[in-house]
Amino acid sequence: MPAFPHSTTSTATAIAIPPSLSLPMIEAAFPRQLHPYWPRLQEKTRTWLLEKRLMPADKVEEYADGLCYTDLMAGYYLGAPDEVLQAIADYSAWFFVWDDRHDRDIVHRRPAAWRRLRGRLHEALDSPRNHLHHEDPVVAGLADSVLRLYSFLPHTWNERFARHFHEVIEAYDREFRNRTEGIVPTVEEYLALRRLTFAHWIWTDLLEPSAGQELPDGVRKHPAYRRVALLSQEFAAWYNDLCSLPKEIAGDEVHNLGISLITHEGLTLEEAVMEVRRRVEECITEFLAAEREAVRFADGLDDGTLRGKELSIAVRACLANMRNWFSSVYWFHHESGRYMVDSWDDRSTPPYVNNEAAGEK
């Protein structure tokens, strides 16, 4: 079987997708692509996870490839130089490990461990070079991955990335408190928090090193650009909620759009699934309309100067990858072992996680 069987073919997939999760519009209108560096990417990220002690060797061997973390990034940041994609993929793999660590600290009631980790991550983000050999692998892993990411674009991009990720760390802290106290946020509260816990602006920032240049504020903050960026990320976050709802209900989660709808809007589980799906489909439709406007905006940046032409090309590359995010996220959720809850021995405990208080003495 090919490692990436659906990347270049329009034939029907062999994966059985439940009707509630099937999105024919994605399969028809968002052809799946894959960065040619992917085979090396998978191999090198697997090695990096081992070297940085982010996953035990037996779990890397058994689960790393099947989790498809590198597939997700290789289907998103097309056109990125190999070393940029490698840094992004390693950072993404780290992010999933950190997310699992956060989850286990909640499940096993380890608030002191979480507070310690939260503070260390803030410090490592601001001074990664000083944390490369930290005793906690999650801290050292962040330091290594962001130090590499910081090498591609000017310090202004680095400062923006750090600012955005500091906000993500604090959002994870709010989620920690909500989950340990059993607080289900309202729908509006959840949507605002989800943009941070899903790291909308981090993944959008990373489009720029992939395209080879930092975009000026006037471009990034332009309504035409910002709208397509937000819609691509909202799709991903809400589709993730749709797919992970069974896993999160099994794990007594409180952070899921479906759970907020059930708790605060009085919907049944079936109604909540239908409403999340409606929002997901609306994201796709709105993106297709907004994409046309964003492409016109990108074309208009070419004002006959070399700078204008380069900027137009870079924005077009970013827009194309926002489109790629739809198909990459969609297939990831049906291929990654991260969401195959029915195959786990314990539906509340992923088999690929380490339940120990990692990094603690």
C-alpha positions as CSV (number, residue, x, y, z in Angstrom):
1,M,0.0,0.0,0.0
2,P,1.4,3.4,-0.8
3,A,2.3,5.5,2.2
4,F,0.1,8.3,1.0
5,P,-2.5,6.6,-1.2
6,H,-4.9,9.5,-1.7
7,S,-2.5,12.2,-2.6
8,T,-2.6,12.2,-6.4
9,T,-5.7,10.2,-7.3
10,S,-9.3,11.2,-7.7
11,T,-10.5,7.7,-7.3
12,A,-12.6,6.7,-4.3
13,T,-10.8,6.2,-1.1
14,A,-10.6,2.8,0.6
15,I,-11.1,4.5,4.0
16,A,-14.6,4.0,5.4
17,I,-15.7,7.5,6.6
18,P,-18.8,7.6,8.7
19,P,-21.6,9.6,7.0
20,S,-21.7,12.1,9.8
21,L,-18.0,13.0,9.1
22,S,-18.0,12.6,5.3
23,L,-17.6,15.9,3.4
24,P,-18.0,15.2,-0.3
25,M,-17.2,18.9,-1.1
26,I,-13.7,18.4,0.4
27,E,-13.1,15.3,-1.6
28,A,-14.3,16.9,-4.8
29,A,-13.2,20.5,-4.6
30,F,-10.0,20.3,-2.5
31,P,-7.6,17.8,-4.2
32,R,-5.1,16.4,-1.8
33,Q,-1.4,17.2,-2.4
34,L,1.8,16.2,-0.6
35,H,5.2,17.9,-0.3
36,P,7.8,15.7,-2.2
37,Y,10.0,15.8,0.9
38,W,7.5,13.8,2.9
39,P,9.3,10.4,3.1
40,R,12.4,12.0,4.6
41,L,10.2,14.3,6.8
42,Q,8.5,11.3,8.4
43,E,11.8,9.5,9.0
44,K,13.6,12.6,10.4
45,T,10.7,13.6,12.7
46,R,10.5,10.1,14.0
47,T,14.3,10.3,14.8
48,W,13.8,13.7,16.3
49,L,11.1,12.5,18.7
50,L,13.5,9.8,19.9
51,E,16.5,12.0,20.2
52,K,14.5,14.6,22.2
53,R,12.9,11.9,24.4
54,L,9.5,13.2,23.5
55,M,8.0,9.7,23.1
56,P,9.4,6.4,24.5
57,A,11.2,4.3,21.9
58,D,8.5,1.6,21.9
59,K,5.7,4.1,21.3
60,V,7.7,5.8,18.5
61,E,8.2,2.4,16.9
62,E,4.6,1.3,17.3
63,Y,2.6,4.5,16.8
64,A,4.6,7.5,15.4
65,D,4.0,6.8,11.7
66,G,0.4,5.8,12.2
67,L,-0.3,9.1,14.0
68,C,0.4,10.8,10.7
69,Y,1.7,14.1,12.2
70,T,4.1,14.6,9.3
71,D,1.4,13.8,6.8
72,L,-0.6,16.7,8.2
73,M,2.2,19.2,7.7
74,A,3.4,17.8,4.4
75,G,-0.1,18.3,3.0
76,Y,-0.3,21.9,4.2
77,Y,2.9,23.8,3.7
78,L,3.6,22.9,0.0
79,G,6.4,24.8,-1.6
80,A,8.3,25.2,1.7
81,P,12.0,24.7,1.6
82,D,12.8,21.2,3.0
83,E,14.5,22.6,6.1
84,V,11.5,24.9,6.8
85,L,9.1,22.0,6.5
86,Q,11.3,19.9,8.7
87,A,11.3,22.5,11.4
88,I,7.5,23.0,11.1
89,A,6.9,19.2,11.2
90,D,9.1,18.8,14.3
91,Y,7.3,21.7,16.0
92,S,3.9,20.2,15.1
93,A,4.9,16.8,16.5
94,W,6.1,18.6,19.6
95,F,2.8,20.4,19.8
96,F,0.8,17.1,19.8
97,V,3.1,15.7,22.5
98,W,2.6,18.8,24.6
99,D,-1.1,18.6,24.1
100,D,-1.1,15.0,25.4
101,R,1.1,16.0,28.4
102,H,-1.4,18.8,29.2
103,D,-4.3,16.3,29.0
104,R,-2.5,13.8,31.2
105,D,-1.7,16.5,33.8
106,I,-5.5,17.2,33.9
107,V,-6.6,13.6,34.0
108,H,-4.1,12.7,36.8
109,R,-4.7,15.9,38.7
110,R,-1.2,17.3,38.5
111,P,-1.8,21.1,38.8
112,A,1.7,21.8,40.2
113,A,3.4,19.9,37.4
114,W,1.3,21.9,34.9
115,R,2.1,25.3,36.5
116,R,5.8,24.4,36.4
117,L,5.6,23.4,32.8
118,R,3.6,26.5,31.8
119,G,6.2,28.8,33.3
120,R,9.1,26.9,31.7
121,L,7.5,27.0,28.2
122,H,7.1,30.8,28.4
123,E,10.8,31.1,29.3
124,A,11.9,28.7,26.6
125,L,9.9,30.6,24.0
126,D,11.7,33.8,24.9
127,S,15.2,32.3,25.3
128,P,15.3,29.0,23.4
129,R,19.1,28.8,23.3
130,N,19.2,28.7,27.1
131,H,16.7,25.8,27.3
132,L,18.1,23.4,24.7
133,H,19.4,21.0,27.3
134,H,16.6,21.4,29.9
135,E,15.8,18.3,31.9
136,D,12.2,18.3,30.8
137,P,12.0,16.9,27.2
138,V,8.9,19.0,26.5
139,V,10.8,22.2,27.4
140,A,13.9,21.2,25.5
141,G,11.9,20.1,22.5
142,L,10.1,23.5,22.3
143,A,13.4,25.3,22.5
144,D,15.0,23.2,19.7
145,S,12.0,23.6,17.3
146,V,11.4,27.3,17.8
147,L,15.1,28.1,17.6
148,R,15.1,26.6,14.2
149,L,11.9,28.4,13.2
150,Y,13.4,31.7,14.3
151,S,16.3,31.3,11.8
152,F,14.2,31.8,8.7
153,L,12.7,35.3,8.8
154,P,13.5,38.6,10.5
155,H,13.2,39.2,14.2
156,T,9.9,41.0,13.7
157,W,8.4,37.7,12.6
158,N,10.0,35.9,15.5
159,E,8.6,38.4,18.0
160,R,5.1,38.0,16.5
161,F,5.3,34.2,16.6
162,A,6.4,34.3,20.2
163,R,3.6,36.7,21.1
164,H,1.1,34.4,19.5
165,F,2.4,31.3,21.2
166,H,2.5,33.0,24.6
167,E,-1.2,33.5,24.1
168,V,-1.6,29.8,23.2
169,I,0.1,28.7,26.4
170,E,-2.2,30.9,28.5
171,A,-5.2,29.6,26.7
172,Y,-4.1,26.1,27.6
173,D,-3.9,27.3,31.2
174,R,-7.6,28.5,31.0
175,E,-8.5,25.1,29.5
176,F,-6.7,23.4,32.4
177,R,-8.8,25.3,34.9
178,N,-12.0,24.7,33.0
179,R,-11.5,21.0,32.8
180,T,-10.3,20.5,36.4
181,E,-13.2,22.5,37.7
182,G,-15.7,21.0,35.3
183,I,-16.6,24.3,33.7
184,V,-18.1,24.0,30.2
185,P,-17.6,27.4,28.4
186,T,-20.6,29.0,26.6
187,V,-20.5,28.7,22.8
188,E,-19.2,32.2,22.3
189,E,-16.6,31.7,25.1
190,Y,-15.5,28.4,23.6
191,L,-15.2,29.8,20.0
192,A,-12.9,32.6,21.2
193,L,-10.8,30.2,23.4
194,R,-10.6,27.6,20.6
195,R,-8.9,30.1,18.2
196,L,-6.1,30.1,20.8
197,T,-6.0,26.5,21.9
198,F,-6.0,25.4,18.2
199,A,-3.3,28.0,17.6
200,H,-5.0,29.6,14.6
201,W,-2.5,32.4,14.2
202,I,0.6,30.2,14.8
203,W,-0.2,27.9,11.8
204,T,-1.1,31.0,9.8
205,D,2.3,32.7,10.7
206,L,4.1,29.6,9.5
207,L,2.8,30.1,6.0
208,E,5.3,33.0,5.7
209,P,8.6,31.1,6.1
210,S,7.1,28.5,3.8
211,A,6.5,31.2,1.2
212,G,10.0,32.6,1.8
213,Q,9.1,36.1,3.2
214,E,7.5,37.9,6.0
215,L,4.3,39.6,5.0
216,P,3.8,43.3,6.0
217,D,1.1,44.2,8.5
218,G,-1.0,45.8,5.8
219,V,-1.2,42.5,4.0
220,R,-1.7,40.2,6.9
221,K,-4.3,42.4,8.5
222,H,-6.2,43.2,5.3
223,P,-9.8,41.9,5.6
224,A,-9.5,39.8,2.4
225,Y,-6.4,38.0,3.7
226,R,-7.4,37.7,7.3
227,R,-10.9,36.3,6.4
228,V,-9.6,33.3,4.4
229,A,-6.9,32.6,7.0
230,L,-9.5,32.5,9.8
231,L,-12.0,30.4,7.8
232,S,-9.3,27.8,7.0
233,Q,-8.4,27.5,10.7
234,E,-12.0,27.5,11.9
235,F,-12.8,24.7,9.6
236,A,-9.9,22.7,11.0
237,A,-10.8,23.4,14.6
238,W,-14.5,22.6,14.2
239,Y,-13.9,19.5,12.1
240,N,-11.5,18.4,14.8
241,D,-14.3,18.9,17.3
242,L,-16.7,16.9,15.2
243,C,-14.3,14.0,14.9
244,S,-13.0,14.0,18.4
245,L,-16.4,14.4,20.2
246,P,-16.6,10.6,21.1
247,K,-13.0,10.6,22.4
248,E,-13.6,13.8,24.4
249,I,-17.0,12.6,25.9
250,A,-15.2,9.4,26.9
251,G,-12.5,11.4,28.6
252,D,-14.9,13.7,30.5
253,E,-13.8,16.7,28.3
254,V,-15.5,20.1,28.6
255,H,-13.8,21.7,25.6
256,N,-15.6,20.9,22.4
257,L,-18.1,22.9,20.4
258,G,-20.5,20.0,20.5
259,I,-20.3,19.8,24.3
260,S,-20.9,23.6,24.7
261,L,-23.9,23.3,22.4
262,I,-25.3,20.4,24.5
263,T,-24.7,22.1,27.8
264,H,-25.7,25.7,27.1
265,E,-28.0,25.4,24.1
266,G,-29.9,22.4,25.2
267,L,-29.1,20.3,22.1
268,T,-29.2,16.5,22.1
269,L,-26.0,14.7,21.1
270,E,-27.4,14.1,17.6
271,E,-28.5,17.7,17.2
272,A,-25.1,19.0,18.4
273,V,-23.3,16.8,15.8
274,M,-25.6,18.2,13.1
275,E,-25.0,21.8,14.2
276,V,-21.2,21.4,14.3
277,R,-21.3,19.8,10.9
278,R,-23.5,22.7,9.6
279,R,-20.8,25.1,10.8
280,V,-18.1,23.1,9.2
281,E,-19.9,23.0,5.8
282,E,-20.6,26.7,6.1
283,C,-16.8,27.4,6.6
284,I,-16.1,25.5,3.3
285,T,-18.7,27.5,1.3
286,E,-17.6,30.8,2.8
287,F,-14.0,30.1,2.2
288,L,-14.6,29.4,-1.5
289,A,-16.2,32.8,-1.8
290,A,-13.6,34.6,0.3
291,E,-10.8,32.9,-1.6
292,R,-11.8,34.6,-4.9
293,E,-11.6,38.0,-3.2
294,A,-8.3,37.2,-1.6
295,V,-6.8,36.1,-4.9
296,R,-7.9,39.4,-6.4
297,F,-6.2,41.2,-3.5
298,A,-3.0,39.2,-4.1
299,D,-3.1,40.0,-7.8
300,G,-3.5,43.7,-7.0
301,L,-0.3,43.7,-5.0
302,D,1.7,43.3,-8.2
303,D,2.2,47.0,-9.0
304,G,4.9,46.6,-11.6
305,T,7.7,46.8,-9.2
306,L,9.9,43.8,-8.2
307,R,8.8,44.1,-4.6
308,G,5.1,44.1,-5.6
309,K,5.6,41.1,-7.8
310,E,7.4,39.1,-5.1
311,L,4.8,40.1,-2.5
312,S,2.0,39.0,-4.8
313,I,3.6,35.7,-5.4
314,A,4.2,35.1,-1.7
315,V,0.6,35.9,-0.9
316,R,-0.7,33.6,-3.6
317,A,1.5,30.9,-2.1
318,C,0.0,31.5,1.3
319,L,-3.5,31.4,-0.1
320,A,-2.9,28.2,-1.9
321,N,-1.7,26.6,1.3
322,M,-4.7,27.8,3.2
323,R,-6.7,25.8,0.7
324,N,-4.4,22.8,1.2
325,W,-5.2,22.9,4.9
326,F,-8.8,21.7,4.2
327,S,-7.8,18.5,2.5
328,S,-4.9,17.8,4.8
329,V,-6.9,18.2,8.0
330,Y,-9.8,16.2,6.5
331,W,-7.8,13.1,5.6
332,F,-5.6,13.4,8.7
333,H,-8.6,12.8,10.9
334,H,-9.5,9.6,9.1
335,E,-6.0,8.2,8.8
336,S,-4.4,9.1,12.1
337,G,-4.4,6.7,15.0
338,R,-5.1,9.7,17.2
339,Y,-8.8,9.5,16.5
340,M,-9.3,5.7,16.3
341,V,-11.0,5.6,19.7
342,D,-12.8,2.3,19.0
343,S,-9.4,0.5,18.7
344,W,-8.1,1.6,22.1
345,D,-8.2,-0.7,25.1
346,D,-9.4,2.3,27.2
347,R,-11.4,4.9,25.3
348,S,-10.2,7.6,27.7
349,T,-6.5,6.8,27.5
350,P,-4.7,7.0,24.2
351,P,-2.3,4.1,23.8
352,Y,0.5,6.4,22.5
353,V,0.7,8.6,25.5
354,N,3.0,8.4,28.5
355,N,1.0,8.6,31.7
356,E,4.0,9.4,33.9
357,A,4.5,12.9,35.2
358,A,7.2,13.5,32.6
359,G,10.0,15.9,33.5
360,E,9.4,15.5,37.2
361,K,12.0,14.5,39.6
